[in-house]
């Protein structure tokens, strides 16, 4: 896929513009990534996040869909931006055999022996079931606490009651699935162990190209620690006479500066399948992060990334009026390094300049608007006395606030320093008024990154 025409022009213009000093590190990336889509009511709707058993979609589309109710994903390739890329190294792809299809015991031999394989599978499945039981217990306790509070005279709103019931329903369904998986595993294991002729049958037998499992193995690391991530795997699969795209995902947990090995084993293919063009896409909280394997991967400085986003934002909305919005794919390292948004759940009001940079941070909208009016007045005076320089970037030319201003971004004095630091590190797409970028006052809550 090539860039959309207006984005191609934007990118060419950006690279041809006067760049920042050479010593500034290029810790940002523009790349071609993938947005997943799911079928619902005869329409394809965007996927906002993937959980183990649920697909998270927008509230307008029902908030979530059970993974077991979806037969396949659609996708759309799109231009994205992210921070420093994740490094994927020593990528290996192979085909293997499921336990039931491995008539020659070829896969079991690679596991040293059947006992080791069974122990690994049993430990994993029991851990999954144990986690499901703990989550259901927490859901039951939440439901009990609400009922007790209601009996004691506390008014419980409908949303709280509904959320508690959904939590209980989901954890109960997860536990049922985990128990079924454990039953299937032990049934299969007992059948094999109880078959005294199994090894004799395998002797002298060949699988003859009957592989039905895809195995991937690679090293993964990130200079910017990521608390929780999942990988979406895409590849062109041929099964018998049919060729199509397979898409599946697996949670891989935390990624840090120290490389670690990730193994992915995907069952369910037709025996003898082939696969090619395997691509890996890494996400955290539904936001894709560039890797060294990403398509059209361009390194940019922070200001170059902001300039690119600004120009493409304007090109995408030539005569429209839109609100300012945070670029969550460029979330600060502090957000990436935390699995939960509890410590960042602190709404603040921010003034966003016409180039998407932050002018100031406030606790109330009234304070923010008064401050922004003052900035407008100062900008008018500065514009009259200091003409725009010819080598200014487009972002610099439309900015209201002065880059030399000594005014602190934090105008609250009360917001937690960690929140101030993270908000200050955010990049926004500015508000547009009939296609023209303008400075505005808006609200942001960093905890929204995790939702």
BATI-116551 format. One line per 2 residues: number of its first residue (from 0); their letters; for each residue x negated, y negated, z negated of C-alpha. Coordinates in nm, 4 decimals, padded with zeros to 6 digits, m for minus. Layout:
N
NUM	A	X:Y:Z; ...
END
This chain:
451
0	XX	00.0000:00.0000:00.0000; m00.1247:m00.3467:00.0823
2	XX	m00.0553:m00.6565:m00.1217; 00.2692:m00.8374:m00.0541
4	XX	00.2019:m01.1136:00.2016; 00.2320:m01.4054:m00.0417
6	XX	00.0166:m01.2241:m00.2996; m00.2481:m01.1522:m00.0376
8	XX	m00.2662:m01.5251:00.0361; m00.2782:m01.6096:m00.3325
10	XX	m00.5618:m01.3673:m00.3983; m00.7608:m01.4834:m00.0976
12	XX	m00.7195:m01.8423:m00.2120; m00.8272:m01.7586:m00.5621
14	XX	m01.1452:m01.5833:m00.4535; m01.2258:m01.8701:m00.2215
16	XX	m01.1763:m02.1345:m00.4908; m01.4459:m02.2801:m00.7120
18	XX	m01.5112:m02.0166:m00.9791; m01.6069:m02.0593:m01.3406
20	XX	m01.9689:m02.0358:m01.4558; m02.1317:m01.7080:m01.3547
22	XX	m02.2175:m01.6166:m01.7141; m01.8511:m01.5824:m01.8171
24	XX	m01.7611:m01.2158:m01.8436; m01.5019:m01.0744:m01.6073
26	XX	m01.2981:m00.8860:m01.8651; m00.9674:m00.8922:m01.6745
28	XX	m00.8455:m00.6834:m01.3844; m00.5948:m00.7180:m01.1026
30	XX	m00.4993:m00.3789:m00.9577; m00.2254:m00.1822:m00.7858
32	XX	m00.0343:00.0215:m01.0419; 00.2917:00.2126:m01.0626
34	XX	00.6316:00.1263:m01.2097; 00.8378:00.4361:m01.2818
36	XX	01.2061:00.4533:m01.1894; 01.4807:00.6893:m01.3011
38	XX	01.8152:00.7749:m01.1433; 02.1275:00.6679:m01.3304
40	XX	02.4789:00.6208:m01.1927; 02.3602:00.6451:m00.8305
42	XX	02.1007:00.3718:m00.8853; 01.7300:00.3644:m00.9616
44	XX	01.6550:00.1719:m01.2792; 01.3094:00.0736:m01.4122
46	XX	01.1507:00.2702:m01.6955; 01.0296:00.0432:m01.9766
48	XX	00.8529:00.3087:m02.1844; 00.8164:00.6847:m02.2210
50	XX	00.8486:00.8719:m02.5480; 00.8085:01.2431:m02.6039
52	XX	01.1766:01.3278:m02.5488; 01.3201:00.9941:m02.4364
54	XX	01.2949:00.7520:m02.1467; 01.3286:00.3928:m02.2676
56	XX	01.5207:00.1613:m02.0348; 01.6661:m00.1855:m02.0811
58	XX	01.9635:m00.2314:m02.3177; 02.1731:m00.3238:m02.0131
60	XX	02.1087:00.0293:m01.8818; 02.1824:00.2076:m02.2084
62	XX	01.8515:00.1639:m02.3976; 01.7376:00.5281:m02.3626
64	XX	01.7910:00.8492:m02.1645; 01.7032:01.1961:m02.2889
66	XX	01.4062:01.3366:m02.0996; 01.5822:01.6722:m02.0523
68	XX	01.8626:01.4960:m01.8615; 01.6262:01.3667:m01.5906
70	XX	01.5143:01.5977:m01.3118; 01.2556:01.3666:m01.1551
72	XX	01.1107:01.0156:m01.1464; 01.0914:00.7621:m00.8679
74	XX	00.8157:00.5052:m00.8467; 00.7163:00.1723:m00.6973
76	XX	00.3594:00.0595:m00.6448; 00.3055:m00.2973:m00.7538
78	XX	00.0321:m00.5496:m00.8220; m00.0518:m00.5765:m01.1938
80	XX	m00.2973:m00.7426:m01.4306; m00.4623:m00.6066:m01.7443
82	XX	m00.7623:m00.6523:m01.9689; m01.0871:m00.4520:m01.9564
84	XX	m01.0351:m00.1258:m01.7723; m01.0241:00.2142:m01.9348
86	XX	m01.3084:00.4400:m01.8245; m01.2197:00.7865:m01.6951
88	XX	m01.5224:01.0064:m01.6291; m01.6052:01.3684:m01.5402
90	XX	m01.2595:01.4242:m01.3928; m01.1961:01.7909:m01.3106
92	XX	m00.8870:01.9402:m01.1523; m00.8105:02.3109:m01.1287
94	XX	m00.5263:02.5598:m01.0938; m00.4662:02.8304:m01.3520
96	XX	m00.2097:03.0865:m01.4617; 00.0738:03.0830:m01.7089
98	XX	00.0707:03.3673:m01.9587; 00.3571:03.5522:m01.7891
100	XX	00.2063:03.5192:m01.4396; m00.1536:03.6076:m01.5283
102	XX	m00.1373:03.9743:m01.4281; m00.5154:04.0049:m01.4147
104	XX	m00.5647:03.8240:m01.7476; m00.7843:03.5720:m01.5664
106	XX	m00.6701:03.2739:m01.7723; m00.6820:03.4648:m02.1013
108	XX	m01.0402:03.5658:m02.0309; m01.1355:03.1986:m02.0038
110	XX	m00.9935:03.1497:m02.3552; m01.2369:03.4201:m02.4863
112	XX	m00.9541:03.6512:m02.5905; m00.5805:03.6677:m02.6321
114	XX	m00.5942:03.6158:m03.0084; m00.7675:03.2798:m02.9788
116	XX	m00.5184:03.1644:m02.7181; m00.2224:03.2710:m02.9284
118	XX	m00.3638:03.1032:m03.2386; m00.4105:02.7750:m03.0534
120	XX	m00.0571:02.7832:m02.9141; 00.0964:02.8873:m03.2450
122	XX	m00.0809:02.6099:m03.4389; 00.0318:02.3508:m03.1864
124	XX	00.3948:02.4638:m03.1754; 00.4203:02.4945:m03.5544
126	XX	00.2765:02.1422:m03.5917; 00.5371:02.0111:m03.3476
128	XX	00.8167:02.1825:m03.5362; 00.6835:02.0533:m03.8688
130	XX	00.6772:01.6964:m03.7384; 01.0330:01.7352:m03.6091
132	XX	01.1483:01.8583:m03.9513; 00.9841:01.5616:m04.1241
134	XX	01.1472:01.3143:m03.8859; 01.4883:01.4720:m03.9376
136	XX	01.4416:01.4556:m04.3158; 01.3605:01.0849:m04.2853
138	XX	01.6737:01.0324:m04.0747; 01.8912:01.2167:m04.3291
140	XX	01.7405:01.0064:m04.6078; 01.8110:00.6848:m04.4144
142	XX	02.1721:00.7921:m04.3639; 02.2016:00.8779:m04.7339
144	XX	02.0577:00.5414:m04.8404; 02.3112:00.3548:m04.6268
146	XX	02.6003:00.5552:m04.7713; 02.4763:00.4962:m05.1269
148	XX	02.4395:00.1225:m05.0615; 02.7911:00.1087:m04.9199
150	XX	02.9327:00.2888:m05.2235; 02.7600:00.0305:m05.4441
152	XX	02.9426:m00.2527:m05.2709; 02.6859:m00.3601:m05.0114
154	XX	02.8284:m00.4582:m04.6726; 02.6645:m00.2496:m04.3982
156	XX	02.7023:m00.3891:m04.0482; 02.7973:m00.1714:m03.7547
158	XX	02.4576:m00.2005:m03.5871; 02.2751:m00.0586:m03.8900
160	XX	02.5211:00.2286:m03.9147; 02.4904:00.3019:m03.5417
162	XX	02.1098:00.2885:m03.5502; 02.0994:00.5321:m03.8439
164	XX	02.3335:00.7736:m03.6642; 02.1298:00.7563:m03.3416
166	XX	01.8121:00.8213:m03.5409; 01.9728:01.1302:m03.6981
168	XX	02.1121:01.2557:m03.3656; 01.7758:01.2177:m03.1894
170	XX	01.5718:01.3828:m03.4640; 01.8220:01.6697:m03.4863
172	XX	01.7954:01.7257:m03.1102; 01.4141:01.7136:m03.1326
174	XX	01.4178:01.9731:m03.4099; 01.6446:02.2027:m03.2107
176	XX	01.4086:02.1791:m02.9114; 01.1034:02.2450:m03.1299
178	XX	01.2678:02.5492:m03.2890; 01.3675:02.6884:m02.9497
180	XX	01.0130:02.6379:m02.8200; 00.8762:02.8218:m03.1235
182	XX	01.1217:03.1101:m03.0762; 01.0284:03.1420:m02.7079
184	XX	00.6591:03.1369:m02.7919; 00.6808:03.4086:m03.0554
186	XX	00.9055:03.6233:m02.8340; 00.6524:03.6025:m02.5500
188	XX	00.3599:03.6697:m02.7834; 00.5322:03.9686:m02.9474
190	XX	00.6207:04.1126:m02.6068; 00.2590:04.0983:m02.4933
192	XX	00.1096:04.2229:m02.8170; 00.3669:04.5022:m02.8348
194	XX	00.2960:04.6202:m02.4807; 00.0242:04.8845:m02.5258
196	XX	m00.0145:04.9168:m02.1473; m00.0709:04.5453:m02.0831
198	XX	m00.4503:04.5654:m02.0609; m00.4336:04.8875:m01.8611
200	XX	m00.1985:04.7226:m01.6128; m00.4387:04.4294:m01.5719
202	XX	m00.7358:04.6521:m01.4961; m00.8209:04.6356:m01.1300
204	XX	m00.5439:04.3848:m01.0613; m00.5941:04.0577:m00.8765
206	XX	m00.3838:03.7430:m00.9133; m00.4439:03.6794:m00.5419
208	XX	m00.3817:03.3058:m00.5400; m00.0783:03.3156:m00.7671
210	XX	m00.1804:03.0191:m00.9819; 00.1213:02.8358:m01.1231
212	XX	m00.0401:02.5887:m01.3646; m00.2249:02.2613:m01.3038
214	XX	m00.5131:02.1881:m01.5407; m00.6841:01.8488:m01.5673
216	XX	m00.9859:01.7672:m01.7802; m01.1690:01.4350:m01.8178
218	XX	m01.3485:01.2001:m02.0564; m01.1695:00.8792:m02.1536
220	XX	m01.2857:00.5652:m02.3371; m01.2059:00.1944:m02.3717
222	XX	m01.4177:m00.0954:m02.4957; m01.0928:m00.2460:m02.6277
224	XX	m00.9466:00.0104:m02.8737; m00.5932:00.1259:m02.7929
226	XX	m00.3928:00.2774:m03.0776; m00.1546:00.4914:m02.8720
228	XX	m00.1428:00.5717:m02.5018; 00.0125:00.8098:m02.2548
230	XX	m00.0944:00.9169:m01.9091; 00.1307:00.9500:m01.6060
232	XX	m00.0027:01.2012:m01.3543; 00.0996:01.1808:m00.9882
234	XX	00.0012:01.4151:m00.7115; 00.1114:01.5553:m00.3740
236	XX	00.2249:01.9144:m00.4317; 00.2965:02.1848:m00.1760
238	XX	00.5126:02.4712:m00.3011; 00.5864:02.7357:m00.0404
240	XX	00.6994:02.5273:00.2609; 00.7964:02.2140:00.0674
242	XX	00.5717:01.9126:00.0031; 00.6573:01.6389:m00.2457
244	XX	00.5288:01.4159:m00.5252; 00.5056:01.5561:m00.8759
246	XX	00.5164:01.3085:m01.1658; 00.4748:01.3995:m01.5325
248	XX	00.3341:01.2384:m01.8443; 00.1493:01.3346:m02.1608
250	XX	00.0750:01.1389:m02.4745; m00.2998:01.1227:m02.5437
252	XX	m00.3022:00.9139:m02.8638; m00.5773:00.6655:m02.9412
254	XX	m00.8507:00.5574:m02.6990; m01.1697:00.3975:m02.8320
256	XX	m01.5235:00.3069:m02.7246; m01.6459:00.6618:m02.7926
258	XX	m01.5596:00.8900:m02.4964; m01.3449:01.1899:m02.5829
260	XX	m01.2226:01.4859:m02.3811; m00.8605:01.5067:m02.2710
262	XX	m00.7076:01.8278:m02.1373; m00.3707:01.8352:m01.9634
264	XX	m00.1995:02.1617:m01.8730; 00.1197:02.1396:m01.6649
266	XX	00.3295:02.4522:m01.6137; 00.6287:02.5170:m01.3924
268	XX	00.4820:02.5202:m01.0413; 00.5571:02.7891:m00.7853
270	XX	00.2844:03.0596:m00.7791; 00.0283:02.9713:m00.5139
272	XX	00.1054:02.5975:m00.5170; m00.1522:02.3453:m00.3941
274	XX	m00.2027:01.9866:m00.5051; m00.3979:01.6915:m00.3677
276	XX	m00.4400:01.3167:m00.4239; m00.4059:01.3425:m00.8028
278	XX	m00.3890:00.9974:m00.9636; m00.3909:00.9037:m01.3308
280	XX	m00.2078:00.5973:m01.4673; m00.2613:00.4976:m01.8320
282	XX	00.0072:00.3130:m02.0331; 00.0527:00.1802:m02.3839
284	XX	00.4013:00.0789:m02.4972; 00.5120:00.0990:m02.1362
286	XX	00.2463:m00.1427:m02.0061; m00.0024:m00.0033:m01.7559
288	XX	m00.3722:m00.0640:m01.8170; m00.6247:m00.0614:m01.5358
290	XX	m00.8812:00.2182:m01.5186; m01.1992:00.2500:m01.3185
292	XX	m00.9955:00.4763:m01.0871; m00.7180:00.2206:m01.0251
294	XX	m00.6463:00.1175:m00.6673; m00.7506:m00.2342:m00.5513
296	XX	m00.9319:m00.2980:m00.8786; m01.0669:m00.6564:m00.8900
298	XX	m01.2628:m00.8000:m01.1846; m01.1719:m01.1551:m01.2935
300	XX	m01.2565:m01.3995:m01.5707; m00.9766:m01.5100:m01.8030
302	XX	m00.9202:m01.8365:m01.6157; m00.9305:m01.6606:m01.2790
304	XX	m00.6702:m01.4116:m01.4022; m00.4485:m01.6930:m01.5271
306	XX	m00.4884:m01.8829:m01.1996; m00.3969:m01.5734:m01.0016
308	XX	m00.0889:m01.5014:m01.2151; 00.0205:m01.8649:m01.1957
310	XX	m00.0060:m01.8828:m00.8158; 00.1655:m01.5470:m00.7605
312	XX	00.4385:m01.6458:m01.0099; 00.5106:m01.9638:m00.8133
314	XX	00.4968:m01.7743:m00.4824; 00.7497:m01.5209:m00.6138
316	XX	00.9975:m01.7923:m00.7210; 00.9583:m02.0675:m00.4586
318	XX	01.2834:m02.2542:m00.5356; 01.3987:m02.0898:m00.8565
320	XX	01.4220:m02.2035:m01.2175; 01.2927:m01.9466:m01.4698
322	XX	01.1914:m01.9496:m01.8356; 00.8355:m01.9116:m01.9638
324	XX	00.7463:m01.5537:m02.0545; 00.4468:m01.3774:m02.2098
326	XX	00.2319:m01.1539:m01.9912; 00.2517:m00.8438:m02.2108
328	XX	00.0161:m00.6489:m01.9830; m00.2546:m00.8899:m02.1039
330	XX	m00.1669:m00.8329:m02.4706; m00.4468:m00.9359:m02.7113
332	XX	m00.6797:m00.6643:m02.8459; m00.5195:m00.6975:m03.1909
334	XX	m00.1866:m00.5747:m03.0498; m00.3460:m00.2938:m02.8510
336	XX	m00.5316:m00.1698:m03.1586; m00.2147:m00.1373:m03.3708
338	XX	00.0395:00.1419:m03.3294; 00.3178:m00.0546:m03.4980
340	XX	00.4266:m00.4174:m03.4731; 00.5249:m00.4535:m03.8410
342	XX	00.2371:m00.6848:m03.9292; 00.3108:m00.9049:m03.6234
344	XX	00.6870:m00.9327:m03.6721; 00.6800:m01.3095:m03.7234
346	XX	00.8701:m01.5212:m03.4666; 00.7039:m01.8529:m03.3844
348	XX	00.7873:m02.1427:m03.1542; 00.5238:m02.2317:m02.8975
350	XX	00.4714:m02.5107:m02.6481; 00.3590:m02.3655:m02.3158
352	XX	00.1764:m02.5880:m02.0685; 00.2578:m02.5961:m01.6982
354	XX	m00.0329:m02.3600:m01.6262; 00.0809:m02.1013:m01.8853
356	XX	m00.1727:m02.1952:m02.1522; m00.0607:m02.2564:m02.5120
358	XX	m00.0466:m02.6178:m02.6306; 00.0649:m02.5622:m02.9898
360	XX	00.2306:m02.3185:m03.2316; 00.5131:m02.4234:m03.4657
362	XX	00.7657:m02.2785:m03.7071; 01.0679:m02.4742:m03.5839
364	XX	01.1906:m02.5803:m03.2425; 01.2407:m02.9421:m03.3544
366	XX	00.8777:m02.9776:m03.4603; 00.7607:m02.8200:m03.1350
368	XX	00.9702:m03.0484:m02.9136; 00.8531:m03.3610:m03.0960
370	XX	00.4930:m03.2493:m03.0530; 00.5469:m03.1762:m02.6816
372	XX	00.6942:m03.5229:m02.6227; 00.3781:m03.6725:m02.7708
374	XX	00.1665:m03.4570:m02.5387; 00.3734:m03.5793:m02.2424
376	XX	00.3088:m03.9419:m02.3377; m00.0646:m03.8819:m02.3803
378	XX	m00.0775:m03.7030:m02.0460; 00.0832:m03.9976:m01.8690
380	XX	m00.1805:m04.2316:m02.0128; m00.4637:m03.9909:m01.9307
382	XX	m00.3437:m03.9385:m01.5723; m00.3403:m04.3114:m01.5052
384	XX	m00.6908:m04.3644:m01.6464; m00.8571:m04.0422:m01.5248
386	XX	m00.7863:m03.9252:m01.1677; m00.7803:m03.5523:m01.0976
388	XX	m01.1213:m03.4180:m00.9983; m01.1528:m03.2605:m00.6556
390	XX	m01.3068:m02.9399:m00.7921; m01.0324:m02.8855:m01.0500
392	XX	m00.8456:m02.5570:m01.0168; m00.4734:m02.5680:m00.9528
394	XX	m00.4119:m02.4745:m01.3171; m00.6308:m02.7620:m01.4362
396	XX	m00.4551:m03.0058:m01.2054; m00.1069:m02.9383:m01.3487
398	XX	m00.1994:m02.9028:m01.7150; m00.0498:m03.1588:m01.9527
400	XX	m00.2797:m03.1034:m02.2485; m00.6422:m03.2067:m02.2290
402	XX	m00.9043:m02.9323:m02.2331; m01.1143:m03.1634:m02.4500
404	XX	m00.8374:m03.2041:m02.7088; m00.9433:m03.1306:m03.0669
406	XX	m00.5836:m03.0719:m03.1780; m00.5400:m02.7366:m03.3514
408	XX	m00.3061:m02.4879:m03.1854; m00.1691:m02.3969:m03.5275
410	XX	00.0636:m02.6755:m03.6334; 00.2300:m02.4649:m03.9047
412	XX	m00.0319:m02.4032:m04.1710; 00.1877:m02.1172:m04.2946
414	XX	00.1962:m01.8515:m04.0230; m00.0350:m01.5542:m04.0998
416	XX	m00.3803:m01.6065:m03.9445; m00.3612:m01.2721:m03.7619
418	XX	m00.0416:m01.3844:m03.5873; m00.1907:m01.7243:m03.4975
420	XX	m00.5043:m01.5598:m03.3580; m00.3066:m01.3126:m03.1470
422	XX	m00.0604:m01.5729:m03.0154; m00.3536:m01.8020:m02.9291
424	XX	m00.5020:m01.5212:m02.7199; m00.1820:m01.4704:m02.5187
426	XX	m00.1351:m01.5716:m02.1561; 00.2088:m01.6865:m02.0409
428	XX	00.3799:m01.7311:m01.7084; 00.5015:m02.0917:m01.7230
430	XX	00.8601:m02.2063:m01.6859; 00.9577:m02.3148:m01.3362
432	XX	01.2057:m02.5843:m01.2426; 01.3116:m02.5310:m00.8813
434	XX	00.9765:m02.3641:m00.8183; 00.7666:m02.6302:m00.9924
436	XX	00.5782:m02.5296:m01.3099; 00.6633:m02.7377:m01.6161
438	XX	00.5637:m02.7513:m01.9821; 00.8336:m02.6153:m02.2155
440	XX	00.9096:m02.5062:m02.5707; 00.9945:m02.1408:m02.6237
442	XX	00.9935:m01.8707:m02.8903; 00.7758:m01.5594:m02.9040
444	XX	00.7581:m01.2624:m03.1388; 00.4509:m01.0427:m03.0974
446	XX	00.6466:m00.7434:m03.2291; 00.8352:m00.7438:m02.8970
448	XX	00.5260:m00.5853:m02.7420; 00.6081:m00.2609:m02.9245
450	X	00.9787:m00.2465:m02.8324
END
